[in-house]
């Protein structure tokens, strides 16, 4: 750990608490979906996820949250992949990232991939989050959802610079009121004391093979681009006064988290620039917001995981959608530093669209985008003084 990180104080004020809700719209639906699809123990998943958040906040002392592995979670939910295969996939990505970090491969990738491609990955992730927010969360409640979302977004804009009354905390209160008014009759109450349950067995050889091919391979390209490169760039963007962690360090914590979480029955996880943008957008400036966020999940796991769907119901879809929209805008806005070079701006925007439209788009952008940009710089060198 760098001396800068060691001496960076943790804060636990209202802004840090508000920032803790900045990544909820991304994480909670994925966690609940994976728990239900893979048959995981909800208490174990929430508690492990929360403890990893606390560890990340203490380690980095920055709003660098832990997130479910998105590509892996999407496959698990879509194909109803079982818990042992998911655990195997988590162990494979953890071991792979450990090798990449220790051999220096991550450092080489960081040197080769240009910033414009990292910006493209961030644009793509931002567009993806915005699409999910608008089409799934806000639109899912019909006209009522759009109305509530419009009010919530207005509150965010009105209070965006108010340090005494953080917007996210007001949104949470409104969300809880809305949840109480719209609680489905057949939805069980989520509360009830529960203890974590360890998995009944370790994955078999066939399950390791399936986890590697089905889950780990699609995930690694997204992880390299967003969890490692874009996350480090996010620290540079949001906290220029602090020493950014090396890609090796980020890779090592990524590896350690998965090697710990998978055997315990937790969901595979990563860091991510989107999560950092969400915490930052709502006021998080230190690891305090991530620690608050982790404590929320630990409490949820021990006292509110009798039915994880009930816990999710406490945070209505339109409110999660607004959280995602703010996170998406914060990510996409980072591309503005490419505006002085029209070649770079076009490349970043095209890369972002390609990342969310092409099969294995993030992998394509990471590899092919880097090669294309190298060619562009050779054929069309930038002219000093022009845009």
N, C-alpha and C positions, 0 to 999 in steps of 0.2 A: 504494500500500500504506500502511495506517495506521501511525502510529508504534508503536501497541500491538503490531501484528503483527511489525514489524521487531525489536522488543526482546524478543519472546517467545522464550525459549530452546528449542531442539530437544533432546529427550532420546532416548537410544538405550539404554535399560535393558531388563530382562526384561519389565516391564509393557508397554512400547511394542512389544516383539517379540510378546508375547501378543496385544495389540490388533490386530496386523497380520493375524491370522487371523479376525477378527470378521466380515469381509464375504466370506469365501471361498465360503460356501455359496450366496450370491446370484450372484456373478460367474462363477465357474469353469464351472458347467454352461451358462450362457448363452454364454460365450466359445467353448467347445468346440462347442456346437450351431450357432452362427453360422459358425464356421470350416468345419465339415463341410457345412452346408447351402449356403453361398454359395461354397464352393471357394476360400477365402482361404488365403494362406500363413500357417501357424501361427506360424512364427518371427517374421514381421513383426507379426502381431497381438499376440503376447505382449510383444515388445520395445517397441512403440509404447505399449501399454497400461501397461507398467511405467514407461516414461519419463514419461508423463503423471501417474502417481501421484507420482513423485519431484518433478515440477514443482509439483504441487498442495501437497505437504507443505512444500516450501520457500517457496512463495508465501504460503500461509495460516498456516503454522506451527500448524495445528490438525489433528485427525484428520478431515479432509475428503477422503475418498477419491474416486476416479473410478470410475464404474460404467458397464457397457454400457447403452445406451438400451433399457429393458425392452420397451416396446410394439413398437418397431422389431425387436428381436431375436426376439420371439415370432412376428411376421409372417414374418420371414425363415426361421425354422426351420419354421414350419407350411407355407409355400408354396414353399419351396426357391428363394427369390429369389437371383439371381446377384450376384456381386461388384460389377459396374459400377452396377447399380441401387441397391445398398446404399450405395456411395460417393456416388452422386448424392443419395440421401436424407440422408446425413450432411452434405453441403455445403449442402443446402437448409435444414435445421434450424439449422446454424451461421450462415448468412447471415440467417435470420429472427430468431434470437435477438440477433444483432449489431444489427439495425435496431431491435428492441424496446428494447434497452438504451440505444442512443445517442439515440433520440428521446424518452426519458423514459417510454415506455409501461409499462415494467416497474415504475417507481416509482408510476405511477398505479394499476396492478393491485394492488401491495402495499398502497396506501392504501385501496382499495375492498374487497378481500377481508378479512373479519373473521377474527380468530384462531380462532374456533370452527370455521370451515370448514377452516382449515389443520389443526386438530386432527382433524377428520373425515377428511381426506386421509391423515394419519398413521395413524389407526386402521384405515382401509381397507388401507393398505399392510401394516401389521402383521398384520391378519387374512389377507391374501393370502399373506404369507410363511409364516405358521403353517400354512395349508392345504397349501401346497406341501411344507413340511417333513414333515407328518404323512402325507399321501397319496402323495407321490412318492418322497421320499428314505428315510424311516424304514420305511414299509410295503413299499417295493420289495424289501427283503431278508427279508421274512416275519418269523417269530418270532425268528430270529437278529438281524435288524435292530432289532426292538423291544428285545431284551435288551441289545444293545450301546448303543443310544441311552439306555436307562434308566441304565446304568452311567455313561455320559458325562455325562448330566444330573445324576446324583448327585454326580459330581466337581465340576461347575460350582457346585452349591449348597454343597458342602463347602468349596471353595476360593474362594468368591466374594469374600472379604475378605482373602485371603492374598496379600500382596505379594511374598513370597519365592518362592512356587511358583504362578505364574499358571495358572489352570485351562486356558486355551487351549493352552498348551505341553504339558501332560499329555495333553490330548485328541489333539494331533497325534501324539505318540509312540504312544499306543494305536491311533490310526488307521493308522499305518504298519505296526504289528504285525498288525493286522486285515487290511490290504491284502495283506501277504505271505502270510497264511494262506488267503486267499480269491482269490488272483490267478487269473483264468481261463487255461486252458491255451492258448487261441487268441489271447490278448491279447499283442501284441508289446511288448517293452521300450521305454519312451519315450526313453531316453537316446541321445545322438548329437549331435556338433557340427553346427550348421547356421547358415547365413547368411541374413539377411532378403532377400526377393525383392520388388521393386517391381511394381505392377500392370502388365500388358502394354499397357493403353490407358486413355484418359480416357473417362468416360461420354458417350454421344451425347445429342442433344436429346430423342429419344423416351425414353431411360432417365432423363433428368432429370425429364420429365413423370411417368413412372411412379413414380420415387422420391418425388416431391413428394406425389402423390395417395395412393399405397399406403402409404408409410412415414412421411413427415414430418407430414402432417395428424393422424393418430391419436396421434403421439408428442408433439406440442406441448402439448396440454392437460395431459398427465401431467407434462411437463417444467416447465410454469409452476407447477403446484401443488406437486410434490414436489422437483424439482431446484432451484427458485429460492426460492419462498416457504417451504416446509417446511424446506429446508436452512438458510436464515437463522434461522428460528425454532428449529431444533435447536441452533445456536450459542448463541442466547440462553438456551435451556433448560439445556444441559450446561455452558456456560462463561459464566455471568452476569457474571463479573469481567472479561471481555475485551470489547473493542469488536467487535460483530458486523459482518461485511462488509455493504455495501449490496447490494441486489438488483441494482443496475446492475453492480457488480463481479462478482458471481456470474454474471450473464448474459454478461458479456464473457469470462470464462474459459471458460464453457460454449461460447461461440461459437468462441473461439480453438482450443480442443481439437478441435472437429469440423472446422474448416477446416484444421487440421494433419493430423489422423489420416486423414480420408477420402482425400485424394490419395495418401497413402503406403500404402494398403491395410489400414489399421487398422479396427477396428470403431467405429461412432459411440458417443459416450460423454456422460456428464453427471456432475454431483454428485448427492447424494441424502441425504435425512435418514435413510433406513434404513442406509446404509453408515456414516454417522457414529455412529448408535446402536450398530451392531455393534462398531466399533472402541472406542467408549467403554465398552460393556458388558464387554469383555474386558481393559480396562486402558489403552487408548490415551488420552493426555491432550495430546499435542503432535503436530506433523507428523512426528515420528520414526516413529510406527506406520505412517503412510502411505508414508514413504520405505522402510521395511523391506518393506512390501507390494509396492512397485514393484520393488525389487531382486529379490524372489522371482520375479516374472514375467519380468524381464530374464534371469535365470539360466535359468528354464524355457524361454524362447524360444530361447536360444543352445545349451542343452545337453540339454533334455528335451522337445523338440517334434518328434522324429522321428515320433511318433504322438500327437496331443493327447489321444486317448482313454486312452492309457497313462498320461499325466500326470494326468488326472482320476482314474484308478483308484488313484493313490497316496493320494487323499483319499476314503475310502469314503462312500457315500451316507448311512448312519446318522449319521456324524459331521457331515457337512454339514447334515443335518437338525437336529441339536442346535444348531449355530451359528445356523441360521435361526430356531429357536424362541426362543433368547435375544435375538436381534435383534428379533424380532416383539414379544416381551413388553416390551422396553425402549421400543419405539415406542408401543405401545398404552397403556402406563403413563403416558405424557405427558398423557393426557386427564384425569388426576386434578385438574388445576388448574381444570377446569370444574365440579367437583362441588359447589361452593358455589352454583351457579345451575342449578336443575333444568332450565330451558329450554335452557341451553347444553349441558349434559351429554347430554340426549336428542338434541339437534340434532347433536352431534358423533358420537354412536354411530349414529344413523340415516344420517348422511352417510357414515360409514365402511362400513356395510353396502351402501349404494347404490353406492358407488364400485366395489365388486367384484362386484356382481350385475347392474347395468344395462349395456346396451350403451354404450360410450364413457363409462363411469361416472365417471371422474375429471373429464372435461369437464363432465358434467351437474352434478356436485357443485360444481365451481368456479363455474359460471355460475348455475345454478338455485338451488343452495344459498345463494349470496350473496344473491340476490333474496328467497328465502323468509325468511332470517334478518332482513333489513331489515324485512320485513312483520311478523315475530314481535315485533321490538322496538317496533314502532308499536302493535300490537294488544295485546300482553301485556308491558307494561313491567315490568322487574324491581322487585320490592318489597324495599327495603332491610331487612335483618334476617331475611329468610326464605330458605329453601333450595328 
